[in-house]
Amino acid sequence: SVSYIDSSLFYLKQGLKASENVDIINTVYVLNNIGKTYTYIGKFDSAIAYQILSVKLATKLKAQQDIGKSVLGLAYTYLKNGNFEMALNGFLQAEPLLLEAHSFEEIIGGLETP
């Protein structure tokens, strides 16, 4: 329902504000989850914007597993938006990062929306 999604986005954005100055790696997760939530309701431009921020932050932190998770979320958004070329590129980029980090559950279950 709409109220459930609105509540989710509200609390995720509150979590984003809280984590930005305290737990920077958590910020990566929150940005990706905000993107997944926007994907779920079809707001792809917003989803992509948040997920690109997630990828950039994870890359800055050199957190391979988190880069993989963020790229996977972004690839799924591109897939749902019908941008199959960008989706494929993302999936191909995420796979070795997640395999290297032994994140097999992310490869299998990483496409689930919140």
C-alpha positions as YAML, in Angstrom:
chain: A
units: angstrom
residues:
- id: 1
  name: SER
  ca: [0.00, 0.00, 0.00]
- id: 2
  name: VAL
  ca: [1.03, 3.60, -0.51]
- id: 3
  name: SER
  ca: [1.17, 4.41, 3.20]
- id: 4
  name: TYR
  ca: [3.51, 1.47, 3.79]
- id: 5
  name: ILE
  ca: [5.87, 2.71, 1.07]
- id: 6
  name: ASP
  ca: [5.66, 6.30, 2.28]
- id: 7
  name: SER
  ca: [6.49, 5.16, 5.81]
- id: 8
  name: SER
  ca: [9.38, 3.06, 4.53]
- id: 9
  name: LEU
  ca: [10.82, 5.98, 2.61]
- id: 10
  name: PHE
  ca: [10.36, 8.30, 5.57]
- id: 11
  name: TYR
  ca: [12.23, 6.01, 7.95]
- id: 12
  name: LEU
  ca: [14.92, 5.16, 5.41]
- id: 13
  name: LYS
  ca: [15.57, 8.85, 4.85]
- id: 14
  name: GLN
  ca: [15.70, 9.42, 8.61]
- id: 15
  name: GLY
  ca: [18.20, 6.57, 8.82]
- id: 16
  name: LEU
  ca: [20.19, 8.19, 6.03]
- id: 17
  name: LYS
  ca: [20.43, 11.45, 7.96]
- id: 18
  name: ALA
  ca: [21.48, 9.59, 11.10]
- id: 19
  name: SER
  ca: [24.10, 7.43, 9.40]
- id: 20
  name: GLU
  ca: [25.79, 10.07, 7.26]
- id: 21
  name: ASN
  ca: [27.93, 11.40, 10.09]
- id: 22
  name: VAL
  ca: [28.18, 8.29, 12.24]
- id: 23
  name: ASP
  ca: [28.30, 5.06, 10.24]
- id: 24
  name: ILE
  ca: [29.39, 5.77, 6.69]
- id: 25
  name: ILE
  ca: [29.24, 2.14, 5.54]
- id: 26
  name: ASN
  ca: [25.63, 1.97, 6.73]
- id: 27
  name: THR
  ca: [24.94, 4.97, 4.51]
- id: 28
  name: VAL
  ca: [25.79, 2.77, 1.50]
- id: 29
  name: TYR
  ca: [23.11, 0.27, 2.54]
- id: 30
  name: VAL
  ca: [20.51, 2.93, 3.24]
- id: 31
  name: LEU
  ca: [21.07, 4.66, -0.12]
- id: 32
  name: ASN
  ca: [20.72, 1.33, -1.92]
- id: 33
  name: ASN
  ca: [17.55, 0.45, 0.01]
- id: 34
  name: ILE
  ca: [15.98, 3.83, -0.75]
- id: 35
  name: GLY
  ca: [16.72, 3.11, -4.40]
- id: 36
  name: LYS
  ca: [15.16, -0.35, -4.16]
- id: 37
  name: THR
  ca: [12.05, 1.16, -2.59]
- id: 38
  name: TYR
  ca: [11.71, 3.72, -5.37]
- id: 39
  name: THR
  ca: [12.19, 0.91, -7.91]
- id: 40
  name: TYR
  ca: [9.37, -1.02, -6.24]
- id: 41
  name: ILE
  ca: [6.95, 1.86, -6.86]
- id: 42
  name: GLY
  ca: [8.25, 2.60, -10.35]
- id: 43
  name: LYS
  ca: [10.05, 5.88, -9.60]
- id: 44
  name: PHE
  ca: [13.11, 4.85, -11.55]
- id: 45
  name: ASP
  ca: [14.81, 8.25, -11.83]
- id: 46
  name: SER
  ca: [14.81, 8.63, -8.06]
- id: 47
  name: ALA
  ca: [15.91, 5.01, -7.61]
- id: 48
  name: ILE
  ca: [18.82, 5.41, -10.01]
- id: 49
  name: ALA
  ca: [19.95, 8.65, -8.37]
- id: 50
  name: TYR
  ca: [20.10, 7.06, -4.90]
- id: 51
  name: GLN
  ca: [21.73, 3.88, -6.15]
- id: 52
  name: ILE
  ca: [24.41, 5.78, -8.08]
- id: 53
  name: LEU
  ca: [25.23, 7.60, -4.83]
- id: 54
  name: SER
  ca: [25.44, 4.21, -3.11]
- id: 55
  name: VAL
  ca: [27.86, 2.89, -5.74]
- id: 56
  name: LYS
  ca: [30.01, 6.04, -5.58]
- id: 57
  name: LEU
  ca: [30.23, 5.95, -1.79]
- id: 58
  name: ALA
  ca: [31.03, 2.23, -1.68]
- id: 59
  name: THR
  ca: [33.70, 2.81, -4.33]
- id: 60
  name: LYS
  ca: [35.19, 5.69, -2.32]
- id: 61
  name: LEU
  ca: [35.34, 3.36, 0.69]
- id: 62
  name: LYS
  ca: [36.90, 0.60, -1.47]
- id: 63
  name: ALA
  ca: [34.36, -1.83, -0.03]
- id: 64
  name: GLN
  ca: [34.22, -4.50, -2.74]
- id: 65
  name: GLN
  ca: [31.21, -6.39, -1.38]
- id: 66
  name: ASP
  ca: [29.27, -3.17, -0.90]
- id: 67
  name: ILE
  ca: [30.17, -2.01, -4.40]
- id: 68
  name: GLY
  ca: [28.82, -5.32, -5.68]
- id: 69
  name: LYS
  ca: [25.59, -5.04, -3.71]
- id: 70
  name: SER
  ca: [25.05, -1.46, -4.83]
- id: 71
  name: VAL
  ca: [25.78, -2.24, -8.48]
- id: 72
  name: LEU
  ca: [23.43, -5.23, -8.28]
- id: 73
  name: GLY
  ca: [20.64, -3.01, -6.94]
- id: 74
  name: LEU
  ca: [21.26, -0.48, -9.69]
- id: 75
  name: ALA
  ca: [21.29, -3.21, -12.35]
- id: 76
  name: TYR
  ca: [17.94, -4.49, -11.11]
- id: 77
  name: THR
  ca: [16.51, -0.97, -11.33]
- id: 78
  name: TYR
  ca: [17.72, -0.68, -14.90]
- id: 79
  name: LEU
  ca: [16.15, -4.06, -15.66]
- id: 80
  name: LYS
  ca: [12.78, -3.02, -14.22]
- id: 81
  name: ASN
  ca: [13.02, 0.27, -16.16]
- id: 82
  name: GLY
  ca: [13.58, -1.62, -19.44]
- id: 83
  name: ASN
  ca: [17.19, -0.50, -19.91]
- id: 84
  name: PHE
  ca: [18.47, -3.98, -20.61]
- id: 85
  name: GLU
  ca: [21.95, -2.96, -21.78]
- id: 86
  name: MET
  ca: [22.69, -1.07, -18.56]
- id: 87
  name: ALA
  ca: [21.14, -3.90, -16.53]
- id: 88
  name: LEU
  ca: [23.36, -6.51, -18.18]
- id: 89
  name: ASN
  ca: [26.45, -4.36, -17.72]
- id: 90
  name: GLY
  ca: [25.59, -3.96, -14.04]
- id: 91
  name: PHE
  ca: [24.97, -7.66, -13.48]
- id: 92
  name: LEU
  ca: [28.27, -8.49, -15.17]
- id: 93
  name: GLN
  ca: [30.10, -5.91, -13.06]
- id: 94
  name: ALA
  ca: [28.50, -7.06, -9.78]
- id: 95
  name: GLU
  ca: [29.04, -10.79, -10.20]
- id: 96
  name: PRO
  ca: [32.84, -10.95, -9.77]
- id: 97
  name: LEU
  ca: [32.75, -8.48, -6.88]
- id: 98
  name: LEU
  ca: [30.20, -10.57, -5.02]
- id: 99
  name: LEU
  ca: [31.91, -13.85, -5.86]
- id: 100
  name: GLU
  ca: [35.20, -12.45, -4.60]
- id: 101
  name: ALA
  ca: [33.52, -11.45, -1.34]
- id: 102
  name: HIS
  ca: [31.76, -14.84, -1.11]
- id: 103
  name: SER
  ca: [28.40, -13.07, -1.16]
- id: 104
  name: PHE
  ca: [26.54, -15.90, -2.83]
- id: 105
  name: GLU
  ca: [23.31, -15.01, -1.06]
- id: 106
  name: GLU
  ca: [23.47, -11.57, -2.68]
- id: 107
  name: ILE
  ca: [23.80, -13.08, -6.13]
- id: 108
  name: ILE
  ca: [20.77, -15.26, -5.54]
- id: 109
  name: GLY
  ca: [18.63, -13.00, -3.36]
- id: 110
  name: GLY
  ca: [19.99, -9.54, -4.11]
- id: 111
  name: LEU
  ca: [17.22, -8.74, -6.53]
- id: 112
  name: GLU
  ca: [14.51, -8.80, -3.93]
- id: 113
  name: THR
  ca: [12.87, -5.51, -3.19]
- id: 114
  name: PRO
  ca: [12.42, -4.32, 0.40]
...
